[in-house]
Amino acid sequence: MQGFTLLEVLIAISIFALMSLASYQILQGVIRSGEISKKHNQELLKIQRAMLIIEQDFTQIIARASRDESTDSDDLSVLTVGESLFESENEGIEFTRLGWSNPLNLLPRSNLLRVRYRLFEGNLQRLYFLYPDIVAGEKPEIQTLLEGIETLSFRFWSNDGWQTTWTSTTNLPTGIEISFTSKKFSEIKRQFLVSASSVVGD
C-alpha cells in the first residue's frame, strides 16, 4: 500500500489552509453585516420612537397662550417659533398641548403640557414643563429624542399656503411641518394637521 508523499501532504495542507482562510473571511463578513444591520435597525427604531412623540405633541396642540415670569400679558402667543429660541442652534418652537395623561386627576398638575423643541449640541431635544404657566425658577424637563442632528426648521400651512414664519398670537395654523437633517439619514420631514381651536383662557 503506497502512502502520500511529502509534497502531496504539503499541497493538501495548503489547500486546507486557503479554504479555512476563505471561510473565516466569509464568516467575518457575515458578522460585520449583521452588526451593521443591527445598528441600522436600532437607529431606525430611535427615529420611529421620536416621530411618535413628535406626532403626539403636534396633533394635540391647543390654542392656549402660556406665560412665565418674564412675559407681559400683551406678548402672549399660542405658538412661538423662531431662530435661536430657547438656546436652539437652529429654529425653536413652543406650544401647549392637550392629552397629558393624569388619571382621575390624582397628580398635582393639569392635562395640559407646555412643550418646546430645539436643536442643542447636535441633539433634537424636547423640553416640557409640569405646568403650562411657568412658575418662578421652574426648569424644564429635557428629553433627547435624536442625536447627530444638523438642522431643524418648521413650516406652517394657512390659506396662503406654506409659510416659514408664524406671527399670529391668537390662531393656530391648520398644518405644521417639522424638518430636520440627520447625519445618518439625511433630511426627514413630517407634516401634521392641526385641529381648529380658539384661544383658551386661564
Secondary structure by P-SEA (a helix, b strand, c coil): cccccaaaaaaaaaaaaaaaaaaaaaaaaaaaaaaaaaaaaaaaaaaaaaaaaaaaaaaaccbbbbbcccccccccccccccccccccccbbbbbccccccccccccccccbbbbbbbbccccbbbbbbccccccccbbbbbbbccccccccbbbbbcccccccccccccccccbbbbbbbbccccbbbbbbbbcccccccc
